[in-house]
Amino acid sequence: MKRIFLTALILIAGTGTVFAGGRAQSGAAGGSGNVILWAFAEPHARYFEWVGAEYKKTHPDFNLQVELMTAEAENDRLSVIIMSNGEGSPDLVDIEQGQFPRYMSADKICFEPLNTWIQRDGINDKVVASRQNLYLYNGNYYGIEHALTPATMAYRKDLFERYGIKVPTTWAEYKDAAAKFKQYGISIMAIGDMRRGLPDELELFLRSANADYVNTRGELNITPAYRQIVSDFKTMQQEGMIYPFETDEERWLGMRQDKVVTYITPDWAAGWLRDNVPEQSGKWAMAPMPKFDANSSRTSCRGGTGLAIMKYTKKDKESLWDFVKFAQTDTDNAVQKFKMINLFPVVYDAMSRCGGPVEYYGGQDLGTLYQELAREMPVQNQASWRGIWIDTMASNAYDFYEGNITLDQYLNLGAEAIKNR
């Protein structure tokens, strides 16, 4: 069996490319001085190449070799390594937050817990600590986050002014604005059709309201706020206050036709308006998300990637941690990362140095807004069953939307699926 695992590892390893000092090399790097890092995103790989060279200036024996592959290949290779008890393991892995839940079990957690170092070096004072929950399992943190990924509300300032409607700052005001714009044939926002599943925008509002469906213990947590927001989204779509779409082209078409007045977006998607509706440059502005209640946040989060140390590594883990800390929490490096990757930093001291006027948003400095909201970033807890919940909600969404099942029945289907997983 071990021979089968090793054969599979060799076959899978052929899918990647190793970058060393900007030169592509085939296969895994050897030599006691080499530190192997797996990355699934090309911009991240470029950043790690740069920061590895910076670290080497003060650590001449350090040699970072970055192997770039798809997220699917990364997960396949990690699965083989777990089954073979660490054979062929890299030293560091850049893990996408949405993939982390698949490792949240005693037999699959292949990363080194970082709590001792995080506490000793005061990392949660340097970075937005709530972002670390993306890599929290059984009380331990297993990754250091790259980016803040704050969500805010883009709005058509010209249309709000034309119709004399107040830009909403609360959920109640948002629903009121939706009812007013409906009179003019305009939708408050465009979302994926709820008959096909619960849209991403809904999850952003839930997280902002501290009503995400996963609690800090990784358990299903359906709050009154969750029920209200889901019900409100359904009502707004049914009553024509929301522009539902099935494809992205349908979404952008509605915006081009002046049928949509707000766009709830994480920072990494704020440029999609510019790319898809360039003719509306200067007509959009950015504001905090409407607050659900007094205890809610004015922002949300979506996305993330964390740098993790593999528990199987033969390298000195204290030394690996020193590089992780340098790459992910150093202020100057965080600024350079923003310039290279264009993701707003999670490091507090770097925030004021990232941003600048954005022509599409009328010269507004979005970095100033993101910095203002950084300390309100809500927690996104992880759970190994998130995918099961999402799939169950999607497969039963039509019956819920059409009234064939109640909200309680809809939620119970998800709870049963999790229980029987």
Secondary structure, 3 states (H helix, E strand, C coil): CHHHHHHHHHHHHCCCEEEECCEEECCCCCCCCEEEEEECCHHHHHHHHHHHHHHHCCCCCCEEEEEECCHHHHHHHHHHHHHCCCCCCCCEEEEECCCHHHHCCCCCCCECCCHHHHHHCCHHHHECHHHHHHHEECCEECCEECECCEEEEEEEHHHHHHCCCCCCCEHHHHHHHHHHHHCCCCEEEEEECHHHCCCHHHHHHHHHCCCCCECCCCCECCCHHHHHHHHHHHHHHHCCCEEEECCHHHHHHHHHCCCEEEEEEEHHHCHHHHHHCHHHCCCEEEECCCECCCCCCCCEECCCEEEEEECCCCCCHHHHHHHHHHHHHCHHHHHHHHHHHCCCECEHHHHCCCCCEEHHHCCEEHHHHHHHHHHHCCCCCCCCCHHHHHHHHHHCHHHHHCCCCCHHHHHHHHHHHHHCC
